[in-house]
Amino acid sequence: MARMLPPAAVVNGRPHRHRTEHQMQTDRTAIATILLLLLGLILAGCAPVPTQPQRPDPDIARARALMQQQDYSAASQLYESLANRKPGMEGTRFLLQAIEAALRADDPDNAQRLIDLAVTRPLNERQQLHLTLLRAELALARNQADRAVDLLLATLQSEMPTDLRKRHLRDLATAYRRLGNLLESANALQQLDALLQDPEARLQVQTEILRALSALNERTLENLKPSPPGVAGGWMDLALLIKQYGSDPEQLLPRVQQWRDDHPGHPALPQLIERFLTQLQGQVERADHIAVLLPENGRFASAAAAIRDGLMISLYDLPEDQRPLLQFYDTSDPSTVWPIYNQAVAAGAQAVIGPLQKDGVRQLLHAGELAVPVLALNKVSGDVPSPDNLFMFSLDPEHEARLAAERIWQQGLRHPVVLVPENAQGGRLERAFLERWEALTGYRVDSEHYDPASADHSAPISRLLHVDRSKARHARLQHWLGRRIQFEPRRRADVDAVFMLATPRQAQSIKPQLAFFGAGDLATYATSQAWNGHLTAQQLADMRGIRLPDIPLIVNSDQREALGRDIPGVLGPGVRLYALGIDALRLQPRLRQLQQNPWESLDGQTGNLYMDAEGRIERQLIWIALDDPPRILGYSRRMDLTESGGFQQPSPEDTDAPGKRETAKPTTSQGAGPPVQAAQ
């Protein structure tokens, strides 16, 4: 039976006391405190030794400083070194900066090498977009605007970060402008304008929009204007006002106010027109006194008379207070051009139009520095650089032969043949076509000459199409077999186009003979010499399908007939020279503007006019197909702005291939020409 112990009992020789609950809780608290102290000591012993904050790599600051100092080559090297030392995405970021610096250093080969490295590294989504922009900018640096457009369109994302989106649109506008596609360039700039906040940046972009659109011809702007007009159509209407009244602010400004009333809420800034006109006037060098050097006697006198009449037409089209004094000098003897030029300058001439003869132009080419600008009315080549103040403008038929070579190439045709008359002009145009074709393709083509006085061209056509070889094979076969065999001669199968130089009478004979020898299905090209703006029904029937380029004044039947009513006899052989005179006076104040902006153009009577790097005025002509009535195919494309020549694979609606009916729709870069008859 268990025994109860009293409170003071002794257990195992020691007094035993009964402990209260409070005492036991106190003991537990003390033990916990001791354990926590021990744990703290243990953790303190395991903690890392405090270190100083990591200092940034000094090369980063040095690379940024080099960029600010515009030492881009050194900055690119330093950023590449950083990229090699840094891991992952950070290293990729420095590599992209190295590419940026290489592009700014105008070192495309180094930029390409770095891009090749970047594609092997890890890239996040933003870095992938950034790299694509850099690749597009490299393409622009290498004058490959078509490739830049392809790259940029492939990354057209609505989710793109705003800063990259702005850069993307800027690059796209630049690429389209270099391709001559000014409408799409303006569209990209309009999208960029909508993303900008800074008023000065917006003003600059809006000025570029107007410059791009006002470089298009009026018919293009009218034809491509959307309905309802919206923002884009508003810009086109404003560009039309600039084209029509830009030289006369007093007429322009009230019309701009009416434009604002017609387009409420349009984003064009209030100060835009003032800024645009200021820039325009800064590039327009309007002369009050112009010397005109033309022959009054000799073989060039009749041509000079037509040019003089064109100058006067253009003069009286100007407002009275803007008409310069035209002072004419006789340069029948081209050896007198240089002293007459100095005489005119001494008499106060601020600009010169002419001379017309090539020998006179050569004098100015070798004169060195010219005191006042000269718009020569012929083109020559020389072994010395052209003076900065010498510009050349002409209607050389060789230009049309080169345009024909380009047109054939652009249409995807690759095996043309050439048929020209046996004379000096035929030889010149043959060389012009062959040289341009060889420059485009690296290959030469076959050509034949015909007697311009004969109506029978079967022999040269037979040789050109190798029908004579087919007949020779037939004769040999009959000889070997010793009997007559049924035979139909065949033309060569590798030819897909014919370029010929011919008058209307000659073309009316050649085209049916081509068909007789089995070449009626070939795309056939000629120069404007093959028609004179109007043909008889029989001529059109015989020449149906021939493609040729010509100037707007000839193609625009309404304008041509109005000129004929105003000036009796103007529609004869010299009508194109009248147009040359009209455009010469219009060009004179715009020469510096075209020189500084090679992608800009002037909507002229002799074509869409622009300037090449050597100060030569080049002309985009209107291609037409002879039919009843003739059909407009559009302006010739510029091939001077891209390394690849601006070649585009033709669409089914834009081809000269056999069996395809062309559509007279405007191209986005140059637009439709004046109306002959639009193809349906």
C-alpha positions in Angstrom: 0.0 0.0 0.0 1.5 3.3 -1.0 2.6 5.6 1.6 1.8 9.4 1.5 4.9 11.6 2.2 4.5 14.6 4.4 5.7 18.0 3.1 8.9 17.9 5.0 9.8 14.3 4.4 13.3 13.3 3.4 13.8 11.3 0.2 17.0 9.4 -0.4 18.7 11.4 2.3 17.7 14.8 0.8 14.8 17.0 2.0 12.0 17.0 -0.6 9.7 20.0 -1.2 6.7 20.0 -3.4 7.3 22.6 -6.3 4.5 25.0 -7.4 3.4 25.4 -11.1 4.7 29.0 -11.1 8.2 27.8 -10.2 8.2 25.2 -13.0 7.2 27.9 -15.7 10.0 30.1 -14.6 12.5 27.3 -15.1 11.3 26.7 -18.6 11.6 30.3 -19.6 15.2 30.4 -18.4 16.1 27.4 -20.3 14.6 28.8 -23.5 16.5 32.0 -23.1 19.7 30.1 -22.7 19.0 28.1 -25.8 18.3 31.3 -27.9 21.5 32.9 -26.7 23.5 29.8 -27.8 21.8 29.7 -31.2 22.6 33.4 -31.8 26.2 32.7 -31.0 26.3 29.8 -33.4 24.7 31.9 -36.2 27.0 34.8 -35.6 29.9 32.5 -36.1 28.6 31.3 -39.5 27.7 34.8 -40.9 29.8 36.1 -43.8 32.3 38.8 -43.3 30.8 42.2 -44.4 32.2 43.4 -47.8 32.3 46.8 -49.5 29.6 47.3 -52.3 30.8 46.1 -55.7 32.2 49.0 -57.8 31.0 49.4 -61.4 33.4 48.4 -64.2 35.3 51.6 -65.1 35.3 50.5 -68.8 31.6 51.1 -68.9 32.1 54.8 -68.1 35.0 55.0 -70.5 32.9 53.5 -73.3 30.1 56.0 -72.7 32.6 58.9 -72.6 34.1 57.7 -76.0 30.6 57.8 -77.5 30.1 61.3 -76.2 33.4 62.3 -77.7 32.3 60.7 -81.0 35.2 58.3 -81.0 32.9 55.5 -82.1 35.6 53.1 -83.3 37.3 53.1 -79.9 33.9 52.9 -78.2 32.9 49.8 -80.3 36.2 48.0 -79.3 35.6 48.8 -75.6 32.0 47.6 -75.7 33.0 44.4 -77.4 35.6 43.8 -74.7 32.9 44.3 -72.1 30.6 41.9 -73.9 33.3 39.3 -73.9 33.8 39.7 -70.1 30.2 39.9 -69.0 27.9 36.8 -68.9 24.4 36.3 -70.3 22.1 39.1 -71.2 24.4 41.8 -69.8 27.1 40.7 -72.2 24.6 40.7 -75.1 23.6 44.3 -74.1 27.2 45.5 -74.5 27.6 43.6 -77.8 24.5 45.5 -79.2 26.1 48.8 -78.1 29.3 47.7 -79.9 27.3 47.3 -83.1 25.7 50.7 -82.6 29.1 52.3 -82.2 30.4 50.5 -85.3 27.5 51.8 -87.4 28.2 55.3 -86.2 31.8 54.9 -87.0 30.8 54.1 -90.6 32.4 50.7 -90.3 29.8 48.3 -91.9 32.2 45.4 -92.1 32.9 45.5 -88.3 29.2 45.9 -87.7 28.5 42.8 -89.7 31.1 40.8 -87.8 29.6 41.9 -84.5 26.1 41.1 -85.7 27.3 37.6 -86.6 28.5 37.2 -83.0 25.3 38.6 -81.6 23.0 36.0 -83.3 24.9 33.2 -81.4 24.3 34.7 -78.0 21.2 34.5 -75.8 18.7 37.3 -76.6 15.6 38.4 -74.8 12.6 39.7 -76.8 13.7 43.3 -76.6 17.3 42.5 -77.6 16.0 40.5 -80.6 14.0 43.5 -81.8 17.0 45.8 -81.2 19.3 43.5 -83.2 16.8 43.5 -86.1 16.8 47.3 -86.2 20.6 47.2 -86.2 20.6 44.8 -89.1 18.2 47.1 -91.0 20.4 50.1 -90.3 23.4 48.1 -91.6 21.5 47.4 -94.8 20.9 51.2 -95.1 24.5 51.9 -94.5 25.3 49.5 -97.4 22.8 51.2 -99.6 20.5 48.2 -99.5 17.2 49.9 -98.8 15.1 47.1 -100.2 16.7 44.6 -97.7 16.1 47.1 -94.9 12.4 47.4 -95.7 12.1 43.6 -95.7 13.7 43.4 -92.2 11.6 46.2 -90.8 8.3 44.9 -92.2 9.1 41.5 -90.7 9.2 43.0 -87.2 6.2 45.3 -87.5 4.8 44.6 -84.0 2.1 46.6 -82.2 3.6 45.4 -78.9 7.0 46.9 -79.6 8.4 49.1 -76.8 7.8 52.8 -77.6 11.4 53.8 -78.0 12.1 50.9 -80.4 8.9 51.6 -82.2 10.0 55.2 -82.8 13.3 54.1 -84.2 11.7 51.4 -86.3 9.4 54.0 -88.0 12.3 56.4 -88.5 14.3 53.6 -90.2 11.3 52.5 -92.3 10.7 56.1 -93.5 14.4 56.4 -94.4 14.4 53.1 -96.3 11.3 53.9 -98.3 12.6 57.3 -99.1 15.8 55.8 -100.5 13.8 53.5 -102.6 11.9 56.5 -104.0 8.7 55.3 -102.4 7.9 58.7 -100.9 4.2 57.8 -100.1 5.2 55.0 -97.8 7.9 57.1 -96.3 5.4 59.8 -95.5 3.0 57.1 -94.0 5.8 55.9 -91.7 6.5 59.5 -90.7 2.9 60.1 -89.9 2.9 57.1 -87.5 6.1 58.4 -85.9 4.5 61.8 -85.4 1.7 60.3 -83.5 4.2 58.8 -81.0 6.2 62.0 -80.4 5.6 64.4 -77.5 8.3 67.0 -78.0 6.9 69.9 -80.2 10.3 70.5 -81.9 10.7 66.9 -82.8 7.2 66.8 -84.1 7.8 69.9 -86.2 10.8 68.3 -87.8 9.0 65.1 -88.6 6.0 67.0 -90.0 8.3 69.0 -92.2 9.7 65.8 -93.6 6.1 64.6 -94.3 5.4 67.6 -96.4 8.8 67.4 -98.2 8.1 63.8 -99.1 4.5 64.3 -100.3 5.3 67.5 -102.2 8.0 65.7 -104.1 5.3 63.5 -105.7 3.5 64.8 -108.8 0.1 66.3 -108.5 -1.7 63.4 -110.3 -0.2 60.9 -107.9 -1.5 62.9 -104.9 -4.9 63.2 -106.4 -5.2 59.5 -107.4 -3.9 58.1 -104.1 -5.8 60.3 -101.8 -8.0 58.1 -99.6 -11.7 58.6 -99.2 -12.7 59.9 -96.7 -9.4 61.8 -96.6 -8.7 61.5 -92.8 -5.3 62.5 -91.6 -3.4 61.0 -94.5 -5.6 62.7 -97.1 -5.3 65.9 -95.2 -1.5 65.7 -95.6 -1.9 65.1 -99.3 -4.2 68.1 -99.7 -1.7 70.3 -97.8 1.1 69.0 -100.1 -1.0 69.9 -103.1 -1.3 73.4 -101.8 2.5 73.6 -101.3 3.1 72.4 -104.9 0.7 74.9 -106.4 1.4 77.9 -104.2 4.6 77.3 -102.4 6.4 80.0 -104.4 3.8 82.6 -103.5 3.2 82.8 -99.7 0.5 85.5 -100.2 -1.6 83.0 -102.1 -0.6 80.0 -100.0 -1.4 81.3 -96.5 -5.2 82.0 -96.9 -5.6 78.6 -98.7 -3.8 76.9 -95.7 -6.3 78.6 -93.4 -9.2 77.2 -95.5 -7.4 73.8 -95.4 -7.5 73.9 -91.6 -11.2 74.7 -91.7 -11.7 71.7 -94.0 -9.6 69.4 -91.8 -10.5 70.2 -88.2 -8.4 68.3 -85.7 -5.6 67.5 -88.1 -2.3 67.0 -86.2 -0.3 69.5 -88.4 1.2 72.0 -86.0 0.3 75.7 -86.3 3.9 76.7 -87.0 4.5 74.0 -89.6 3.8 76.1 -92.8 6.1 78.9 -91.6 8.9 76.4 -90.8 8.4 74.6 -94.1 8.5 77.8 -96.2 11.5 79.0 -94.3 13.4 75.8 -95.2 12.1 75.9 -98.7 13.2 79.5 -99.3 16.6 78.7 -97.8 17.1 76.2 -100.6 15.5 78.1 -103.4 17.9 80.5 -105.1 15.6 82.7 -107.1 17.6 84.9 -109.5 16.3 88.3 -110.6 18.6 88.4 -113.7 19.2 85.3 -115.8 21.5 85.1 -118.8 20.3 82.7 -121.6 23.1 81.4 -123.9 21.5 80.1 -127.1 22.6 80.0 -130.8 20.7 82.3 -133.2 22.3 80.8 -136.3 23.5 77.5 -137.6 22.3 73.9 -137.2 21.0 74.4 -133.7 19.1 77.7 -134.3 15.7 76.0 -134.8 16.1 74.0 -131.6 17.2 77.1 -129.8 14.1 79.0 -131.0 11.8 76.3 -129.6 13.7 76.4 -126.2 13.4 80.2 -126.2 9.7 80.0 -126.7 9.4 77.5 -123.9 11.3 79.8 -121.6 9.0 82.6 -122.3 5.9 80.4 -121.7 7.3 79.5 -118.3 8.2 83.1 -117.6 4.7 84.4 -118.1 3.3 81.6 -116.0 5.0 83.3 -113.0 3.3 86.0 -111.0 4.4 89.4 -112.4 6.5 90.3 -109.3 8.4 87.0 -109.5 9.4 87.2 -113.2 13.2 87.5 -113.6 14.9 89.5 -116.3 15.9 87.1 -119.2 18.8 88.5 -121.2 19.7 86.5 -124.3 23.2 86.1 -125.7 24.0 84.6 -129.1 26.4 81.6 -128.8 26.2 80.4 -132.4 30.0 80.0 -132.2 30.4 77.6 -129.2 34.0 78.8 -128.7 32.7 82.1 -127.4 30.7 80.6 -124.5 33.3 81.2 -121.8 33.9 84.9 -122.6 30.1 85.4 -123.0 29.6 83.8 -119.7 32.0 86.2 -118.0 30.4 89.1 -119.9 26.9 88.1 -118.6 28.2 87.8 -115.0 29.8 91.2 -115.3 26.5 92.6 -116.5 24.8 91.4 -113.3 23.5 87.9 -114.2 22.9 85.9 -111.1 22.3 82.6 -113.0 22.8 81.2 -116.5 20.7 78.9 -118.7 22.5 77.3 -121.6 24.6 76.8 -123.6 23.0 74.3 -126.0 26.0 73.0 -128.0 28.2 70.3 -126.4 31.4 72.2 -127.2 30.2 75.1 -125.3 29.3 73.0 -122.3 32.8 71.4 -122.3 34.3 74.9 -122.0 32.4 75.4 -118.8 33.2 71.9 -117.6 36.9 72.7 -117.8 36.6 76.3 -116.6 37.1 75.4 -112.9 35.1 77.6 -110.5 32.0 79.2 -111.9 30.9 82.5 -110.3 27.1 81.9 -110.8 25.2 78.7 -111.3 24.8 77.4 -114.9 22.0 75.1 -116.1 23.5 73.8 -119.4 21.0 72.4 -121.9 23.2 69.5 -123.0 25.2 66.8 -121.2 28.9 66.0 -121.7 31.4 63.8 -119.9 34.9 64.8 -119.0 38.1 63.7 -117.3 37.7 66.4 -114.7 35.2 66.8 -111.8 32.2 69.0 -112.8 32.3 72.4 -111.1 29.9 72.7 -108.2 27.9 75.4 -110.0 27.5 73.4 -113.3 24.3 71.5 -113.8 23.3 69.7 -117.0 19.8 69.1 -118.4 18.9 67.6 -121.8 16.6 65.4 -123.8 19.2 63.0 -125.0 17.6 59.9 -126.7 20.2 57.7 -125.2 18.4 58.2 -121.9 15.4 56.5 -123.3 17.4 53.5 -124.5 18.8 53.1 -120.9 15.2 53.4 -119.5 14.1 50.6 -121.9 16.9 48.4 -120.6 15.8 49.1 -117.1 12.2 48.5 -117.8 12.9 45.2 -119.4 15.0 44.2 -116.4 12.4 45.3 -113.9 9.7 43.3 -115.7 11.7 40.1 -115.1 12.6 39.7 -118.8 16.2 38.4 -119.2 16.9 37.8 -122.9 16.2 40.8 -125.1 17.5 41.5 -128.6 18.2 44.9 -130.2 17.2 46.2 -133.7 18.4 49.7 -134.7 18.9 51.5 -138.0 22.3 51.5 -139.7 23.2 55.2 -138.9 24.9 57.2 -136.2 21.9 57.6 -134.0 21.2 53.9 -134.2 24.8 53.2 -133.1 24.6 55.6 -130.1 21.3 54.2 -128.8 22.5 50.6 -129.4 25.6 51.3 -127.2 23.5 53.0 -124.6 21.1 50.0 -124.3 23.9 47.4 -124.4 26.0 49.2 -121.8 23.1 49.7 -119.4 22.0 46.0 -119.8 25.5 44.8 -119.2 25.7 47.0 -116.1 22.5 45.5 -114.8 23.2 41.8 -115.7 26.8 41.3 -116.6 25.7 40.0 -120.0 25.6 41.3 -123.5 22.8 40.8 -125.9 22.5 40.3 -129.7 21.8 43.2 -132.0 21.2 43.8 -135.7 21.1 46.9 -137.9 18.5 47.6 -140.6 18.4 49.9 -143.6 16.3 52.9 -142.5 15.4 53.7 -146.2 13.9 50.2 -146.8 10.5 48.8 -145.9 11.7 45.2 -146.0 13.5 44.3 -142.8 13.2 40.6 -143.1 16.9 39.9 -143.5 18.1 41.6 -140.2 15.0 40.3 -138.3 15.7 36.8 -139.6 19.3 37.0 -138.4 18.3 38.5 -135.1 15.8 35.7 -134.4 18.1 33.0 -135.9 15.4 32.1 -138.4 18.2 32.1 -141.0 19.9 29.4 -139.1 16.7 27.4 -139.0 16.4 27.7 -142.8 20.1 26.7 -143.2 19.5 23.5 -141.1 16.5 22.7 -143.3 18.6 23.1 -146.4 21.4 20.9 -145.0 18.9 18.2 -144.0 17.3 18.2 -147.5 20.7 17.9 -149.0 21.7 14.9 -146.8 18.4 13.1 -147.4 18.3 13.9 -151.1 14.6 14.9 -151.1 12.3 17.7 -150.2 10.8 17.7 -146.7 8.0 19.7 -145.2 9.4 22.5 -143.1 8.3 25.6 -141.1 11.2 27.8 -139.9 11.3 28.6 -136.2 12.7 31.5 -134.3 15.1 31.1 -131.4 13.3 30.2 -128.2 15.5 32.1 -125.7 14.4 35.6 -126.6 11.7 37.3 -124.5 11.9 40.9 -125.5 12.8 43.2 -128.4 14.2 46.8 -128.2 14.0 48.8 -131.4 14.8 52.3 -132.6 12.3 53.3 -135.3 10.2 56.2 -136.6 6.4 55.6 -136.8 6.8 54.6 -140.4 9.6 52.1 -139.6 7.8 50.8 -136.5 4.7 50.2 -138.6 6.7 48.0 -140.9 8.9 46.2 -138.3 6.2 45.1 -135.8 4.2 43.1 -138.4 7.4 41.5 -139.7 8.4 40.4 -136.2 5.0 38.7 -136.0 5.6 37.1 -139.4 8.8 35.5 -138.0 7.0 34.1 -135.0 8.0 37.0 -132.6 4.6 38.7 -132.3 4.2 37.5 -128.8 7.5 39.1 -127.6 7.3 42.2 -125.4 8.5 45.0 -127.8 10.0 48.3 -126.6 10.9 51.5 -128.5 11.8 55.1 -127.8 9.4 58.1 -128.1 10.6 58.5 -131.7 8.1 55.7 -132.6 5.2 58.1 -132.2 4.5 61.8 -132.1 1.7 61.9 -129.6 -1.0 60.8 -132.0 -1.2 58.0 -134.6 -3.7 56.9 -137.2 -6.0 54.0 -136.6 -4.0 51.9 -139.1 -0.7 52.8 -137.5 -2.0 51.9 -134.0 -3.3 48.5 -135.4 0.1 47.7 -136.9 2.1 48.9 -133.9 -0.3 47.6 -131.2 1.5 46.5 -128.0 4.8 48.5 -128.4 5.9 50.0 -125.1 7.7 53.4 -125.1 8.5 56.2 -122.7 7.6 59.8 -123.3 7.4 63.2 -121.6 4.2 64.3 -119.7 3.5 67.2 -122.2 3.2 64.7 -125.0 1.3 62.0 -123.1 -1.2 64.5 -121.6 -3.4 65.0 -124.6 -5.5 67.8 -123.0 -2.4 69.8 -122.1 -0.8 69.2 -125.5 -3.9 70.4 -127.4 -4.2 73.5 -125.1 -0.6 74.4 -125.9 -1.3 73.9 -129.6 -4.2 76.4 -129.5 -2.1 79.0 -127.7 1.0 78.7 -129.9 0.3 77.7 -133.5 2.8 75.2 -134.9 4.1 74.2 -131.5 3.1 70.6 -131.9 5.6 69.9 -134.6 8.9 68.1 -134.2 10.2 70.7 -131.7 7.4 70.2 -129.1 9.7 68.4 -126.7 12.2 71.3 -126.9 9.4 73.7 -125.9 8.9 71.5 -122.9 12.7 71.7 -122.2 12.5 75.5 -122.2 9.5 75.4 -119.9 11.3 73.2 -117.4 14.6 74.9 -117.6 13.2 78.1 -116.0 11.3 76.1 -113.4 14.4 74.2 -112.5 16.7 77.1 -112.1 15.7 78.2 -108.6 15.4 74.6 -107.4 18.9 73.4 -108.5 20.5 73.7 -105.0 17.5 72.0 -103.4 17.6 69.0 -105.7 21.4 68.9 -105.3 21.1 68.7 -101.5 18.1 66.3 -101.5 18.7 63.6 -104.2 15.4 61.9 -103.4 13.4 65.0 -104.2 12.0 65.7 -107.6 10.2 68.3 -109.6 7.0 67.6 -111.5 8.0 68.8 -115.0 6.8 68.9 -118.5 9.7 66.7 -119.6 9.3 64.2 -116.8 9.7 63.8 -113.1 13.0 65.6 -112.6 15.7 64.8 -110.1 19.4 65.3 -109.8 22.2 62.7 -109.7 25.4 62.9 -107.8 27.2 64.7 -110.7 24.7 67.5 -111.1 22.9 66.0 -114.0 19.1 66.4 -114.2 17.6 63.0 -114.8 14.0 62.3 -116.0 11.5 59.7 -115.1 9.3 59.4 -118.2 5.8 58.0 -118.6 5.6 54.5 -120.1 2.7 53.9 -122.4 1.5 50.9 -124.5 0.4 51.7 -128.0 -3.2 50.6 -128.3 -6.5 52.2 -129.4 -6.3 54.4 -127.5 -2.8 54.3 -126.0 -2.6 53.2 -122.3 -0.6 54.6 -119.5 1.6 52.2 -117.6 3.1 54.7 -115.1 6.3 56.5 -114.6 9.7 54.8 -115.0 11.2 53.7 -111.7 14.3 55.3 -110.3 17.2 52.9 -110.1 19.9 55.2 -108.7 18.9 55.0 -105.0 19.6 51.4 -104.2 22.6 49.1 -104.7 20.3 46.5 -106.1 18.9 48.9 -108.6 15.5 48.9 -107.1 14.5 45.6 -108.8 11.3 44.1 -107.7 9.8 40.9 -109.1 6.8 42.1 -111.1 3.3 41.3 -109.9 0.8 39.8 -112.4 -0.8 43.3 -112.6 2.6 45.0 -113.5 4.2 43.1 -116.2 5.2 43.4 -119.9 5.3 39.7 -120.4 3.3 38.3 -123.3 -0.4 37.8 -122.6 -0.5 40.2 -119.7 -2.6 43.3 -119.9 -1.0 46.1 -118.0 -2.9 48.3 -115.6 -2.4 52.0 -115.6 -2.3 52.2 -111.9 0.1 54.6 -110.3 3.3 53.4 -108.6 3.6 54.5 -105.0 6.9 56.2 -105.7 6.0 58.2 -108.8 2.3 57.8 -109.5 0.3 57.6 -112.6 1.1 59.8 -115.5 -1.2 62.3 -117.1 -4.2 60.8 -118.9 -4.0 59.2 -122.3 -6.3 56.4 -121.5 -6.2 54.5 -118.3 -6.2 50.7 -118.7 -9.2 49.0 -117.2 
